[in-house]
Amino acid sequence: MRVKVCGMTQPDQVEKLADLGVSFAGFIFYPKSPRYVFKHMTTTQIRKENRLNKVGVFVNAPIEEVLHMVDECRLHLVQLHGDEPPKYCEKLADYVSVVKAFRLSDNDSVEWMIRPYQDVCDMFLFDTMGAGYGGTGKKFDWSVLKNTDIGKPFFLSGGIEPGDEEQLREFEKEPAAKALFALDINSKFETSPGFKDLDKVAEFVNKMK
């Protein structure tokens, strides 16, 4: 199973991810986030990394700004974590692979939420509903997806932590998981916002192989 580590802020840790078997590194370009990448890294440092798939996380940013960062940092995907409408996604998808994030609560109709985005995004990401934008660190109720025909490759997020491996393997047996593309981990693998515990990351990746 592929793993994405989101909220990367430390160049030395980014360099080590590929050796741990991580496939994707997420960089947050949302200034209000405690993991805002430009507090710690420059565009040059992000651009230099060439062994990982680099994902830029944006929240309601102007399209021109997103495209500029894609070029400056040589991003492979953009993950949209705000209220971006389908037309916005469609414009970006002409230039770069687009992952639309959905923050779900227990009673949401997943199929209804994703339907307008089916033809304009490359992938989806499912996370837990919370106040504000971005990840919450709260545990995601994966059963919300169990009977859903998602129809696109998707990232599974939402408070995934060490010890979840067995539960995740059970979820992989669900029909909805046939489109599961990667697991997205972040805050539960940190010592503080943006600083990862790479030993925990390595152990998780090995257990999910």
Beta strands, then each sheet from edge to edge (+ up, - down):
strand 1: 2-5
strand 2: 24-28
strand 3: 53-58
strand 4: 77-80
strand 5: 97-104
strand 6: 123-128
strand 7: 154-156
strand 8: 180-185
strand 9: 190-192
strand 10: 195-196
sheet 1: 1+ 2+ 3+ 4+ 5+ 6+ 7+ 8+ 1+
sheet 2: 9+ 10-
end
